[in-house]
Amino acid sequence: MKLGVNHRTGRNWHLTSRFGEDNPASGAFTLEWDPGTRMLIVRRRGLIYWTSGNLKDYTNQSLRLNVKEFENIPKPDFEDFNYNLTNVSNGVEDHFRYSRITYPTAIHGPLSGWQLSYNWDIFDTYNGTMIAKVSLCHGYNIYKGCESWEQPICRNHNEIFVLKSGHFANGNGSEPIAESVDDYNLTEKDCREKCWKDCECVGFARVSHECGCTFWKEKILTFVQNYDGSKPKQFVLVLKASESSTKSKKKKEELRELMTLEGYTETHPVESDRGQGHHLRLFMYSSILRATGNFSSTNKLGEGGFGPVYKVQLRGSS
């Protein structure tokens, strides 16, 4: 495969995606080589969606491997991603090409063919190796190599579209009227973009046989999910839960459980490893806070095997 330009003839080599999974017509995405930046670039109708990052030297001493690598695609190895990447610049041509790294115990043979799929991912047609998951680039996420640009004021980086089985419903449970746009030239990416830019849009779907989009609007709509996947699927706008917010929510739930425990129980049998019964006391978390002075350092006695140890003052004791 060769991507680049011949300065003498003006010829340009690039890959073009197909329109759809079952439609071989030319799509909206192209994979190109930029001689100026020495990067691979995926464009959609001229707009940059993804870049490979710089082409630089890569050395793996244990594998005795000295080749080139891009910042935003997997590192070369002798297992799944064994490509030798090359940039040629000789005054006549500026182009990128690659070859397979072959060795006696290679998993995959020397045949290879990079393809830009209809959903704009770059993969090897011979062995299925994923080169770059460009389909994750929508202009508002931070996947490796994805470009970002100004977004509608009503949207934020924590909102994403998720494909779910089910249906949208009004407050009374009835199904709302969907808005359909019949246009054979619209791709899934076009539908997503139209919904994202419309502040009232909460979901979309591709119309069957690739002939347009269906949109659901109004913020008051709810989505009733079908968990066995038997209902039609739509892309639903949801709020992405960050790892920190998930942990925070879990901690709040644990704290709420502790705060709602009933007062301490004098006898709570627990079986030990030797079969002997022990009795533990359970205290309300709020009472523990009061007894330790909100875990004040002045009441801390030291550290034990299970953590800090505090001096407490119980009611009725002197």
C-alpha positions in Angstrom: 0.0 0.0 0.0 1.2 3.5 -0.9 -0.2 6.8 0.4 1.2 10.1 -0.7 1.8 12.4 -3.7 3.9 12.4 -6.8 5.1 16.1 -7.2 6.0 15.6 -10.9 2.7 14.2 -12.1 0.4 15.6 -9.4 -0.9 12.1 -8.7 -2.3 11.5 -5.1 -2.6 8.1 -3.5 -5.2 7.7 -0.8 -7.8 5.3 0.5 -11.5 6.0 0.4 -14.1 4.3 2.6 -17.1 2.5 1.2 -20.5 4.1 1.7 -22.0 1.3 3.8 -21.5 -2.3 4.8 -23.5 -3.5 1.8 -22.9 -0.5 -0.4 -19.5 -0.4 -2.2 -20.0 3.2 -3.4 -17.4 5.7 -2.3 -18.0 7.0 1.2 -17.2 10.3 3.0 -13.9 9.3 4.6 -10.4 9.2 3.2 -7.1 8.0 4.6 -4.2 10.2 3.4 -0.5 10.8 4.0 0.5 14.4 4.9 4.1 14.9 3.8 4.4 18.2 5.8 3.6 16.7 9.2 4.6 13.1 8.3 1.3 11.8 9.6 -1.5 9.6 8.4 -4.8 11.5 8.4 -8.4 10.5 8.2 -10.7 13.1 6.8 -14.4 13.3 6.5 -15.4 15.5 3.6 -12.2 17.5 4.1 -12.4 17.8 7.9 -9.7 16.1 9.9 -11.1 13.5 12.3 -8.0 11.5 13.3 -4.2 11.7 13.0 -1.6 9.0 13.5 0.8 11.2 15.4 4.5 11.5 14.5 6.4 8.7 12.8 9.4 8.0 15.0 12.0 5.3 15.7 11.0 2.3 17.8 13.4 -0.1 19.4 12.6 -3.3 21.4 15.7 -4.8 22.8 14.1 -8.1 23.9 12.7 -8.7 20.4 15.7 -7.2 18.7 13.3 -5.0 16.8 14.3 -1.6 15.2 11.5 -0.1 13.1 9.2 2.9 13.0 6.1 3.6 15.0 3.2 6.1 15.0 2.2 7.7 18.3 -1.5 6.8 18.0 -1.4 3.2 16.7 -0.2 0.1 18.4 3.5 -0.5 18.8 5.1 -3.1 16.5 5.6 -6.6 17.9 6.2 -10.2 16.6 2.7 -11.3 17.4 -0.3 -9.3 16.2 1.1 -6.0 15.0 4.2 -6.8 12.9 4.4 -4.0 10.4 7.5 -2.2 9.1 6.4 1.5 8.5 8.4 3.6 6.0 8.3 7.2 4.8 9.9 7.9 1.4 10.8 11.5 0.4 13.1 11.8 -2.7 12.2 15.1 -4.3 9.8 13.4 -6.7 7.6 11.5 -4.4 6.5 11.9 -0.7 4.7 8.8 0.4 4.0 6.3 3.2 4.2 2.6 2.8 4.5 -0.5 4.9 5.5 -4.2 4.7 5.0 -7.1 7.0 7.8 -8.2 9.4 8.3 -11.8 8.6 10.0 -14.4 10.7 9.9 -18.2 11.0 7.3 -18.5 13.7 5.1 -15.7 12.4 1.4 -16.0 13.3 0.2 -14.2 10.1 1.7 -14.6 6.7 3.3 -11.9 4.6 0.1 -10.9 2.9 -1.5 -7.7 4.2 -4.0 -5.1 3.1 -5.0 -2.0 5.1 -8.6 -0.9 4.5 -10.6 2.1 5.6 -14.0 0.6 6.5 -17.4 2.1 6.0 -17.4 3.0 9.7 -14.0 4.7 9.1 -11.9 2.2 11.2 -8.5 1.2 9.7 -7.9 -2.5 9.8 -6.0 -5.3 8.0 -8.3 -7.2 5.7 -6.1 -10.3 5.8 -5.9 -11.0 9.5 -8.4 -8.5 11.0 -5.8 -6.6 13.0 -7.2 -3.2 14.1 -4.8 -0.4 13.1 -6.9 2.5 14.5 -10.4 2.7 15.9 -11.3 6.0 14.2 -15.0 5.3 14.6 -14.6 6.5 18.2 -13.8 10.0 16.9 -16.7 12.4 17.0 -15.0 15.7 17.6 -15.7 15.8 21.3 -13.8 12.8 22.8 -10.2 12.1 23.7 -9.5 8.8 22.0 -5.9 8.6 20.8 -5.5 10.6 17.7 -9.0 12.0 17.6 -9.3 15.7 16.6 -11.6 18.0 18.6 -13.4 21.1 17.6 -16.0 23.6 18.9 -19.2 21.9 20.1 -22.8 23.2 20.4 -23.3 25.1 23.7 -25.9 22.6 24.8 -23.5 19.6 24.6 -20.6 18.6 26.7 -17.8 15.9 26.7 -19.6 13.7 29.2 -22.5 13.1 26.8 -22.3 10.1 24.4 -24.6 8.1 22.1 -25.0 4.5 23.2 -26.7 1.8 21.0 -29.6 0.3 23.0 -32.5 -2.0 22.4 -35.9 -0.6 23.3 -38.1 2.4 22.6 -38.6 6.1 23.6 -41.7 7.0 25.6 -43.6 10.1 26.7 -44.4 10.8 30.3 -47.7 8.8 30.0 -45.9 5.8 28.5 -47.0 6.3 24.9 -44.5 6.3 22.1 -43.7 9.7 20.7 -43.8 10.7 17.1 -40.3 10.4 15.5 -39.0 12.7 12.9 -37.7 11.0 9.8 -35.3 12.4 7.1 -35.3 10.4 3.9 -32.0 10.9 2.1 -30.0 8.0 0.5 -26.7 9.9 1.0 -27.0 10.1 4.8 -24.7 7.8 6.7 -24.8 6.9 10.4 -22.2 9.5 11.0 -24.4 12.1 9.4 -27.4 11.1 11.6 -25.2 11.3 14.7 -23.9 14.7 13.7 -27.4 16.1 13.0 -28.7 14.8 16.4 -25.7 16.1 18.2 -26.1 19.6 16.8 -29.8 19.7 17.6 -30.2 20.5 21.3 -33.7 18.9 21.4 -32.5 15.6 20.0 -32.1 12.7 22.5 -31.7 9.8 20.1 -31.5 8.6 16.5 -31.5 5.5 14.3 -30.5 4.7 10.8 -33.5 3.9 8.6 -33.4 0.4 7.2 -31.5 -0.2 4.0 -29.4 2.9 4.4 -31.9 5.5 3.2 -32.0 8.1 5.9 -32.3 8.9 9.6 -34.9 8.9 12.4 -34.7 11.3 15.3 -36.4 11.5 18.7 -36.6 15.0 20.1 -37.9 16.7 23.3 -35.9 16.5 26.6 -38.8 15.0 28.5 -38.6 11.7 26.6 -37.4 8.6 28.5 -35.9 5.5 27.0 -37.4 2.1 28.0 -34.7 -0.4 27.5 -35.2 -4.0 26.4 -32.4 -6.0 28.0 -32.8 -9.2 25.9 -32.0 -7.2 22.8 -35.2 -8.3 20.9 -36.5 -4.8 20.3 -35.3 -2.3 17.6 -32.0 -0.5 18.4 -31.5 3.2 18.6 -28.6 5.4 19.6 -29.6 7.0 22.9 -27.9 10.2 24.3 -26.7 9.3 27.8 -24.4 10.9 30.4 -21.1 9.1 30.6 -20.2 8.2 34.2 -16.6 9.0 35.0 -14.6 6.6 37.1 -14.3 9.2 39.9 -18.0 9.9 39.9 -18.7 6.1 40.0 -16.5 5.7 43.0 -18.0 8.7 44.7 -21.5 7.3 44.1 -20.5 4.0 45.6 -19.0 5.7 48.7 -22.2 7.7 49.2 -24.3 4.6 49.0 -22.0 2.9 51.6 -22.2 5.9 53.8 -26.0 6.1 53.5 -26.2 2.4 54.5 -24.0 3.0 57.5 -26.0 6.1 58.5 -29.3 4.2 58.4 -28.2 1.2 60.5 -30.3 0.9 63.6 -28.7 1.4 67.0 -26.0 -1.0 68.2 -27.0 -4.6 68.8 -25.6 -6.1 72.1 -25.3 -9.6 70.8 -24.7 -10.4 67.1 -23.4 -14.0 66.7 -20.6 -14.6 64.2 -19.0 -18.0 63.6 -15.2 -18.1 63.7 -12.9 -20.4 61.8 -12.9 -22.8 64.8 -16.6 -22.9 65.1 -16.7 -20.8 68.2 -19.4 -18.1 68.4 -18.5 -14.5 69.0 -20.8 -11.5 69.6 -20.1 -8.2 67.9 -21.6 -4.8 68.5 -22.9 -2.8 65.5 -23.0 1.0 65.9 -24.6 3.7 63.9 -22.0 5.6 61.8 -23.4 8.9 63.2 -22.8 7.7 66.8 -19.2 6.8 65.8 -18.6 10.3 64.5 -19.9 11.8 67.7 -17.9 9.4 69.9 -14.6 10.1 68.1 -15.1 13.8 67.7 -15.4 13.4 63.9 -12.3 11.2 64.0 -10.3 14.0 65.7 -6.5 13.5 65.9 -6.7 14.3 69.6 -8.7 11.1 70.2 -6.4 8.9 68.0 -4.5 6.3 70.1 -2.4 4.8 67.3 -2.5 2.4 64.3 -3.7 -1.2 64.4 -3.9 -4.1 61.9 -7.3 -2.8 60.7 -6.4 0.9 60.6 -6.5 3.9 63.1 -7.6 3.3 66.7 -9.6 6.0 68.5 -10.5 6.7 72.1 -14.3 7.1 72.5 -16.7 8.3 75.1 -19.9 6.2 75.4 -23.1 7.4 77.0 -23.4 6.3 80.6 -19.6 5.9 81.1 -17.4 8.3 82.9 
